[in-house]
Structure formats: C-alpha cells, structure tokens
Amino acid sequence: MFNFSQKKNKISAEEMASGLMLIIEKANEGELPNDADGNIIFNKHEQSLLFLTMIYNLLDKNNLNNIKLPLLSIFVQKYIKTDDPNDVLIEIAVIAEHVKKMNEYFSPSPLPPYEEYMKNIHDNFPFANKLDVSQTFNVNVWYHEHEKAISSTFKSLLTKISLKTDK
C-alpha cells in the first residue's frame, strides 16, 4: 500500500550536494564512450564534467541554486588537485565556466537550424580533442541518454527529500 502521509526527509544544501556528487561518481564508473574504431572520445575527468553539467542544469530547472556552490566545491576538492587551498575558489570559477560552455554546446538556446547545430557541435567540441562526424554523433547520443537517466534519478531524489530552510 502507498503511504501518502510519508514526509520528505529534510536535508541541508551541503548534504544534497554530497548526494549529487555520489551520483556523478557512480555514473563515472561506466565505460568511456568510444567511436567505431575503439578510440576513446573523452577521458574520465571530461566525463565527470559532463555529468556535473547535467546535474547543474537540473538544479537550474528546479530553482535549487543554493546547491550549486557546495556541489562545485565538492567537485573541485574531489577532481582538481591544488597545492594551495586558496586556489579552490579559482578552480570553482573555472569549473563553473566549463559547465556554462558545455551547456551552451549541448543545449543551445534558442536551438539553431539542424545544419547549423551539427556544424557548431562538430567545430566547437568543449574538450581538447577534435571530433569527426561519427564521433560528434556518438557524443551527442551518449550525452542525451545519460542526461535522461540522471534526470530520472534526480526527480526520484526530489520526491524523497526537501531542503532545510534557514530561519
């Protein structure tokens, strides 16, 4: 039977950011996307940035902006090695800019005509390596399939928790 009176667990923004980081880590355990010749298209760090972008977009869509900074902070501490603790803020700004660029790459707004969109995604891949046409297609399919899975997980999470409010 359903328990409609079940209350949501209230958690802090930092706890939610930690939970979202676990989603990124778990998703990052999968295989790296490769092309028909078996060439890896991007590395684990780049893949983690893509997962971060997906979650960042979900935070935007659900007006959960107060979770962004804690999530970026945890991400930087986990994936970026810095000798100086003061560099963490700089790295957070750099990662936030990467997320913005990747969002513009995968989900431009407004969506341009198909030919222009395909040319743009082929010519402006947000990582160092250049892609051929089939790799571009594979990356877009990979991104949108993973985005759907993470979105589903995120929506499920939001049905079970709510954020504590500061009073």
N, C-alpha and C positions, 0 to 999 in steps of 0.2 A: 504494500500500500504506500501511497505517497504521503509524506509528512509536509503539508503545506504551511505548518506553523514553524518549520525549522528556520532558525535565524542564521543569517550570514555571520561568518567569523569576521571580526574586525581586526585589521592588521595595520601597521604603520606603513608609510611610503617606503621606508628602508627595507622592511620585511617583504613588501611586494616586489621591490627592485631585486632583492636577493632571489626570490622565487622566479622572477622573469629571467634572471641570469642563469638559473638552473635549466630553464627551457632552452636557452641558447647553447649551453654546454651539452645538453642531451642531443639536441638537433645536430650539433657539430660533430658528434660521434659517427655520423653516417659517412658514406663514401663520398669522395670528392667527385664532382661532375667531370666527365671526360668526353672527348669527341669520338668519332667513329674509328680513328686510328689509335685510340687509347691515351692520347695526350691529355694531361690534367689541365683544365681550363683556368682554375684559380686554386690558391692554397687554403689551408685551414684558417689562417688569420683573415684572409679576404672573405672566406665563407662566414666566419663569425661576424664580420662587419655587415654582411648581407642579412644575417639573422637579426642583428641589432637594429638594422634599418626597418625590418618588418615589424618588430615589436615597437619601435619608436613611432611608426605610423599608426599602429593600433592605439598607442597612448594618446596621440593627437586626436584620432577619431572618437575616442571615448572621454575626451576632456580630462585626462589624467596627467596633466603637465607637471604636477608636483613630484611625479615618479621619475621624470627624465634625468634630472641631475644625479639622484642616487644611483640610477641604473648606469649612467655614463661613468660615474666614479668607480663603481664596482667593476665595470668592463675594463677601464683603464688599469686598475690595480691588478686585474687577472691577466690581461693580454699584452700590456705595454710595460716593458722593463725600463724603469728610470732610476738613475743613481741619486738624484736629488728629489726629495719629497715635494719640493715646491714646483717641480715640473709637472705634477699631476694635473694642476689646473690648466696648464698649457696643453697637455695631451687631451684633456677633456674637450677643450675648444677645437683642437684638430680633429678629433673623432666626431664631434658634432658637425663639423663642416663636411667630413666624409659622408656622414649619414645624409646630409642635405643633398649632396651631389648624387649619391646613389638613388635617393628618392626621385630626384629630377630625371635621372637616367631611366629607371624602371617604370615610373608612373608620372610622366609629364602631364602638366595641366596648363592649358587645355590640350587634349590629345590631338597631335597633328595628323594630317592625312597619312595613310598607311605607308606610302613610298618614302615620305619624309621621315616618318618614325623609324622605319627599318634602316634608312641611311644613317640617321642620328645614332641609333643604338649600335650600329656597326662601327661608326667612326669615333664614338666618344665613350668607349668602354672605360669604366672608372678605375680600372687597375692597370698596371704597367704593361701587361702583355696585350698584343693586338689580336683580335679575333677574325677568323674567316667567317663566311656567311653561315655555314652549318654550325659553327661554334656559337655564333650570336643567337641563332635559333635555339640551340640546346640550353644556353644560359637563361634565356627568357622563359622557356618552358620550365626549367628547374626552379627558377625564382618564383614563378607564379604558382606552381604546385606546392612548394614549401610554404609560400605565403598563405595559401588556403589552409594547410594543416596547422600552422602556427595560429592563424586567426581562430580556427575552431577550438584549439586548446585554450587560447586567451579568453574567448567567450565563455567557455565552460568554467574557467577560473573565476570570472566575474560573477557567475551565478552563485558561487560558493563563498565569496569574500566581499568585504567592503572595507573602505579605508577609514581609519580612525580620524576624526576631525579634531583639530586643535581648538581648544576653548579656553 
